[in-house]
Amino acid sequence: MAMNECVKKEDLAGAASFAKDAAPYMHARLAAVAHTGPKGGPVQIADITRLKGMTEQELEVLERALVQIGIAEGDQDGAGEPED
């Protein structure tokens, strides 16, 4: 490679020029990504470790409430899949 030849000749400015020209082809740029929460609002953060002690019934009530206020996705009428 031309860049390596420049390095061997201790032409670091020439090597840097080749590296600069080759960089877009060798290294992908990071894309800017806007992170948003539900419906474009702020990202919601929750400490899920606090849910460990909840009963199945309490978790179902919580899920329905979160769906109702738009924080979670799901059936808003509360009619989910039948239990086994």
DRENTIRO-93017 format. One record per atom (N, C-alpha, C): residue number from 0; residue in one letter; x, y negated, z negated. Coordinates in Angstrom, 2 decimals, decimal comma. Layout:
NODE / num / residuo / east / north / up
NODE / NUM / A / X / Y / Z;
...
end
This chain:
NODE / num / residuo / east / north / up
NODE / 0 / M / 0,83 / 1,19 / 0,00;
NODE / 0 / M / 0,00 / 0,00 / 0,00;
NODE / 0 / M / 0,88 / -1,24 / 0,00;
NODE / 1 / A / 0,34 / -2,27 / 0,58;
NODE / 1 / A / 1,07 / -3,53 / 0,69;
NODE / 1 / A / 1,34 / -4,12 / -0,69;
NODE / 2 / M / 0,38 / -4,00 / -1,59;
NODE / 2 / M / 0,57 / -4,55 / -2,92;
NODE / 2 / M / 1,73 / -3,86 / -3,63;
NODE / 3 / N / 1,81 / -2,54 / -3,52;
NODE / 3 / N / 2,89 / -1,80 / -4,16;
NODE / 3 / N / 4,24 / -2,17 / -3,57;
NODE / 4 / E / 4,30 / -2,43 / -2,27;
NODE / 4 / E / 5,55 / -2,86 / -1,63;
NODE / 4 / E / 5,99 / -4,21 / -2,19;
NODE / 5 / C / 5,05 / -5,10 / -2,42;
NODE / 5 / C / 5,38 / -6,40 / -3,01;
NODE / 5 / C / 5,94 / -6,23 / -4,42;
NODE / 6 / V / 5,35 / -5,31 / -5,19;
NODE / 6 / V / 5,83 / -5,06 / -6,55;
NODE / 6 / V / 7,25 / -4,52 / -6,51;
NODE / 7 / K / 7,52 / -3,58 / -5,59;
NODE / 7 / K / 8,87 / -3,02 / -5,46;
NODE / 7 / K / 9,90 / -4,09 / -5,13;
NODE / 8 / K / 9,47 / -5,08 / -4,35;
NODE / 8 / K / 10,36 / -6,18 / -3,97;
NODE / 8 / K / 10,35 / -7,29 / -5,02;
NODE / 9 / E / 9,65 / -7,07 / -6,12;
NODE / 9 / E / 9,50 / -8,03 / -7,21;
NODE / 9 / E / 8,84 / -9,33 / -6,75;
NODE / 10 / D / 8,01 / -9,23 / -5,72;
NODE / 10 / D / 7,21 / -10,37 / -5,25;
NODE / 10 / D / 5,85 / -10,30 / -5,94;
NODE / 11 / L / 5,81 / -10,71 / -7,20;
NODE / 11 / L / 4,59 / -10,59 / -7,98;
NODE / 11 / L / 3,48 / -11,52 / -7,48;
NODE / 12 / A / 3,84 / -12,66 / -6,95;
NODE / 12 / A / 2,82 / -13,57 / -6,40;
NODE / 12 / A / 2,14 / -12,92 / -5,20;
NODE / 13 / G / 2,91 / -12,26 / -4,34;
NODE / 13 / G / 2,34 / -11,56 / -3,19;
NODE / 13 / G / 1,47 / -10,40 / -3,63;
NODE / 14 / A / 1,93 / -9,65 / -4,65;
NODE / 14 / A / 1,15 / -8,52 / -5,17;
NODE / 14 / A / -0,17 / -9,01 / -5,77;
NODE / 15 / A / -0,11 / -10,13 / -6,49;
NODE / 15 / A / -1,32 / -10,69 / -7,09;
NODE / 15 / A / -2,31 / -11,12 / -6,01;
NODE / 16 / S / -1,79 / -11,66 / -4,91;
NODE / 16 / S / -2,65 / -12,08 / -3,81;
NODE / 16 / S / -3,38 / -10,87 / -3,20;
NODE / 17 / F / -2,63 / -9,77 / -2,99;
NODE / 17 / F / -3,26 / -8,55 / -2,47;
NODE / 17 / F / -4,28 / -8,00 / -3,46;
NODE / 18 / A / -3,95 / -8,02 / -4,73;
NODE / 18 / A / -4,86 / -7,51 / -5,76;
NODE / 18 / A / -6,14 / -8,33 / -5,80;
NODE / 19 / K / -6,01 / -9,65 / -5,69;
NODE / 19 / K / -7,18 / -10,53 / -5,71;
NODE / 19 / K / -8,09 / -10,24 / -4,52;
NODE / 20 / D / -7,49 / -10,03 / -3,35;
NODE / 20 / D / -8,28 / -9,75 / -2,15;
NODE / 20 / D / -8,95 / -8,38 / -2,21;
NODE / 21 / A / -8,29 / -7,40 / -2,84;
NODE / 21 / A / -8,82 / -6,04 / -2,89;
NODE / 21 / A / -9,82 / -5,82 / -4,02;
NODE / 22 / A / -9,79 / -6,68 / -5,03;
NODE / 22 / A / -10,60 / -6,47 / -6,23;
NODE / 22 / A / -12,09 / -6,25 / -5,95;
NODE / 23 / P / -12,74 / -7,04 / -5,09;
NODE / 23 / P / -14,17 / -6,82 / -4,86;
NODE / 23 / P / -14,49 / -5,44 / -4,28;
NODE / 24 / Y / -13,51 / -4,83 / -3,60;
NODE / 24 / Y / -13,73 / -3,51 / -3,00;
NODE / 24 / Y / -13,38 / -2,37 / -3,95;
NODE / 25 / M / -12,59 / -2,68 / -4,96;
NODE / 25 / M / -12,13 / -1,63 / -5,88;
NODE / 25 / M / -12,91 / -1,62 / -7,21;
NODE / 26 / H / -13,43 / -2,75 / -7,63;
NODE / 26 / H / -14,08 / -2,86 / -8,94;
NODE / 26 / H / -15,44 / -3,53 / -8,78;
NODE / 27 / A / -16,48 / -2,85 / -9,19;
NODE / 27 / A / -17,82 / -3,41 / -9,09;
NODE / 27 / A / -17,99 / -4,55 / -10,08;
NODE / 28 / R / -18,72 / -5,55 / -9,66;
NODE / 28 / R / -19,04 / -6,66 / -10,56;
NODE / 28 / R / -20,20 / -6,25 / -11,46;
NODE / 29 / L / -20,20 / -6,75 / -12,66;
NODE / 29 / L / -21,31 / -6,50 / -13,56;
NODE / 29 / L / -22,46 / -7,43 / -13,17;
NODE / 30 / A / -23,62 / -6,88 / -13,02;
NODE / 30 / A / -24,79 / -7,67 / -12,67;
NODE / 30 / A / -25,36 / -8,32 / -13,92;
NODE / 31 / A / -25,88 / -9,50 / -13,75;
NODE / 31 / A / -26,55 / -10,17 / -14,85;
NODE / 31 / A / -27,93 / -9,55 / -15,02;
NODE / 32 / V / -28,25 / -9,13 / -16,22;
NODE / 32 / V / -29,53 / -8,50 / -16,49;
NODE / 32 / V / -30,19 / -9,24 / -17,65;
NODE / 33 / A / -31,40 / -9,67 / -17,40;
NODE / 33 / A / -32,15 / -10,33 / -18,47;
NODE / 33 / A / -32,96 / -9,27 / -19,20;
NODE / 34 / H / -32,74 / -9,13 / -20,48;
NODE / 34 / H / -33,47 / -8,15 / -21,28;
NODE / 34 / H / -34,66 / -8,84 / -21,92;
NODE / 35 / T / -35,84 / -8,24 / -21,71;
NODE / 35 / T / -37,04 / -8,81 / -22,31;
NODE / 35 / T / -37,85 / -7,70 / -22,96;
NODE / 36 / G / -38,73 / -8,11 / -23,81;
NODE / 36 / G / -39,61 / -7,17 / -24,46;
NODE / 36 / G / -40,91 / -7,02 / -23,68;
NODE / 37 / P / -41,94 / -6,52 / -24,34;
NODE / 37 / P / -43,23 / -6,33 / -23,67;
NODE / 37 / P / -43,76 / -7,62 / -23,07;
NODE / 38 / K / -44,28 / -7,51 / -21,85;
NODE / 38 / K / -44,88 / -8,65 / -21,15;
NODE / 38 / K / -43,95 / -9,83 / -21,03;
NODE / 39 / G / -42,64 / -9,59 / -20,92;
NODE / 39 / G / -41,67 / -10,65 / -20,74;
NODE / 39 / G / -41,30 / -11,41 / -22,00;
NODE / 40 / G / -41,81 / -10,98 / -23,12;
NODE / 40 / G / -41,53 / -11,66 / -24,38;
NODE / 40 / G / -40,18 / -11,25 / -24,94;
NODE / 41 / P / -39,90 / -11,64 / -26,17;
NODE / 41 / P / -38,61 / -11,30 / -26,77;
NODE / 41 / P / -38,49 / -9,80 / -27,04;
NODE / 42 / V / -37,27 / -9,32 / -27,09;
NODE / 42 / V / -37,01 / -7,92 / -27,39;
NODE / 42 / V / -37,40 / -7,66 / -28,84;
NODE / 43 / Q / -38,13 / -6,56 / -29,05;
NODE / 43 / Q / -38,58 / -6,20 / -30,39;
NODE / 43 / Q / -37,56 / -5,25 / -31,01;
NODE / 44 / I / -37,19 / -5,50 / -32,25;
NODE / 44 / I / -36,23 / -4,65 / -32,96;
NODE / 44 / I / -36,93 / -4,08 / -34,19;
NODE / 45 / A / -36,76 / -2,78 / -34,41;
NODE / 45 / A / -37,40 / -2,15 / -35,57;
NODE / 45 / A / -36,42 / -1,18 / -36,23;
NODE / 46 / D / -36,50 / -1,10 / -37,54;
NODE / 46 / D / -35,70 / -0,14 / -38,30;
NODE / 46 / D / -36,52 / 1,13 / -38,45;
NODE / 47 / I / -36,29 / 2,09 / -37,53;
NODE / 47 / I / -37,13 / 3,29 / -37,51;
NODE / 47 / I / -36,86 / 4,23 / -38,68;
NODE / 48 / T / -35,79 / 4,01 / -39,42;
NODE / 48 / T / -35,52 / 4,87 / -40,57;
NODE / 48 / T / -36,61 / 4,71 / -41,63;
NODE / 49 / R / -37,31 / 3,59 / -41,60;
NODE / 49 / R / -38,36 / 3,36 / -42,57;
NODE / 49 / R / -39,62 / 4,18 / -42,26;
NODE / 50 / L / -39,68 / 4,81 / -41,09;
NODE / 50 / L / -40,83 / 5,61 / -40,70;
NODE / 50 / L / -40,75 / 7,05 / -41,20;
NODE / 51 / K / -39,59 / 7,46 / -41,71;
NODE / 51 / K / -39,38 / 8,87 / -42,09;
NODE / 51 / K / -40,38 / 9,38 / -43,11;
NODE / 52 / G / -40,79 / 8,58 / -44,07;
NODE / 52 / G / -41,68 / 9,05 / -45,12;
NODE / 52 / G / -43,15 / 8,98 / -44,77;
NODE / 53 / M / -43,49 / 8,51 / -43,57;
NODE / 53 / M / -44,89 / 8,35 / -43,20;
NODE / 53 / M / -45,50 / 9,68 / -42,77;
NODE / 54 / T / -46,79 / 9,84 / -43,10;
NODE / 54 / T / -47,52 / 11,03 / -42,68;
NODE / 54 / T / -47,86 / 10,92 / -41,20;
NODE / 55 / E / -48,26 / 12,04 / -40,62;
NODE / 55 / E / -48,66 / 12,05 / -39,20;
NODE / 55 / E / -49,83 / 11,10 / -38,97;
NODE / 56 / Q / -50,77 / 11,07 / -39,89;
NODE / 56 / Q / -51,93 / 10,19 / -39,77;
NODE / 56 / Q / -51,50 / 8,72 / -39,82;
NODE / 57 / E / -50,59 / 8,39 / -40,73;
NODE / 57 / E / -50,10 / 7,00 / -40,82;
NODE / 57 / E / -49,38 / 6,58 / -39,54;
NODE / 58 / L / -48,61 / 7,50 / -38,97;
NODE / 58 / L / -47,90 / 7,19 / -37,73;
NODE / 58 / L / -48,87 / 6,97 / -36,57;
NODE / 59 / E / -49,95 / 7,74 / -36,53;
NODE / 59 / E / -50,96 / 7,56 / -35,49;
NODE / 59 / E / -51,64 / 6,21 / -35,62;
NODE / 60 / V / -51,95 / 5,80 / -36,83;
NODE / 60 / V / -52,58 / 4,50 / -37,07;
NODE / 60 / V / -51,61 / 3,38 / -36,64;
NODE / 61 / L / -50,35 / 3,53 / -37,00;
NODE / 61 / L / -49,35 / 2,54 / -36,63;
NODE / 61 / L / -49,22 / 2,45 / -35,11;
NODE / 62 / E / -49,18 / 3,60 / -34,45;
NODE / 62 / E / -49,06 / 3,59 / -32,99;
NODE / 62 / E / -50,25 / 2,89 / -32,34;
NODE / 63 / R / -51,46 / 3,18 / -32,81;
NODE / 63 / R / -52,65 / 2,52 / -32,25;
NODE / 63 / R / -52,58 / 1,01 / -32,47;
NODE / 64 / A / -52,10 / 0,58 / -33,64;
NODE / 64 / A / -51,99 / -0,85 / -33,92;
NODE / 64 / A / -50,96 / -1,51 / -33,00;
NODE / 65 / L / -49,83 / -0,85 / -32,78;
NODE / 65 / L / -48,80 / -1,43 / -31,91;
NODE / 65 / L / -49,27 / -1,52 / -30,47;
NODE / 66 / V / -50,04 / -0,54 / -30,02;
NODE / 66 / V / -50,61 / -0,59 / -28,67;
NODE / 66 / V / -51,61 / -1,74 / -28,59;
NODE / 67 / Q / -52,43 / -1,87 / -29,60;
NODE / 67 / Q / -53,48 / -2,90 / -29,62;
NODE / 67 / Q / -52,89 / -4,31 / -29,52;
NODE / 68 / I / -51,78 / -4,56 / -30,18;
NODE / 68 / I / -51,20 / -5,90 / -30,14;
NODE / 68 / I / -50,17 / -6,07 / -29,03;
NODE / 69 / G / -49,99 / -5,02 / -28,22;
NODE / 69 / G / -49,14 / -5,14 / -27,03;
NODE / 69 / G / -47,67 / -4,90 / -27,23;
NODE / 70 / I / -47,28 / -4,34 / -28,35;
NODE / 70 / I / -45,86 / -4,07 / -28,59;
NODE / 70 / I / -45,46 / -2,71 / -28,01;
NODE / 71 / A / -46,40 / -1,76 / -28,02;
NODE / 71 / A / -46,14 / -0,42 / -27,49;
NODE / 71 / A / -47,11 / -0,15 / -26,35;
NODE / 72 / E / -46,76 / 0,82 / -25,52;
NODE / 72 / E / -47,63 / 1,21 / -24,41;
NODE / 72 / E / -48,39 / 2,48 / -24,80;
NODE / 73 / G / -49,61 / 2,60 / -24,34;
NODE / 73 / G / -50,40 / 3,78 / -24,61;
NODE / 73 / G / -51,87 / 3,50 / -24,42;
NODE / 74 / D / -52,70 / 4,44 / -24,86;
NODE / 74 / D / -54,15 / 4,28 / -24,75;
NODE / 74 / D / -54,63 / 3,27 / -25,78;
NODE / 75 / Q / -55,25 / 2,19 / -25,33;
NODE / 75 / Q / -55,74 / 1,19 / -26,26;
NODE / 75 / Q / -57,01 / 1,61 / -26,97;
NODE / 76 / D / -57,74 / 2,59 / -26,41;
NODE / 76 / D / -58,98 / 3,03 / -27,05;
NODE / 76 / D / -58,74 / 4,06 / -28,14;
NODE / 77 / G / -57,47 / 4,47 / -28,30;
NODE / 77 / G / -57,13 / 5,41 / -29,36;
NODE / 77 / G / -57,40 / 6,85 / -28,98;
NODE / 78 / A / -57,93 / 7,09 / -27,78;
NODE / 78 / A / -58,20 / 8,46 / -27,35;
NODE / 78 / A / -56,97 / 9,02 / -26,68;
NODE / 79 / G / -56,19 / 9,72 / -27,42;
NODE / 79 / G / -54,98 / 10,33 / -26,89;
NODE / 79 / G / -55,23 / 11,78 / -26,53;
NODE / 80 / E / -54,17 / 12,53 / -26,42;
NODE / 80 / E / -54,29 / 13,96 / -26,12;
NODE / 80 / E / -54,82 / 14,68 / -27,34;
NODE / 81 / P / -55,64 / 15,71 / -27,14;
NODE / 81 / P / -56,15 / 16,46 / -28,30;
NODE / 81 / P / -55,02 / 17,17 / -29,03;
NODE / 82 / E / -55,17 / 17,29 / -30,35;
NODE / 82 / E / -54,15 / 17,97 / -31,16;
NODE / 82 / E / -54,33 / 19,48 / -31,04;
NODE / 83 / D / -53,25 / 20,22 / -31,26;
NODE / 83 / D / -53,31 / 21,69 / -31,21;
NODE / 83 / D / -53,98 / 22,25 / -32,42;
end
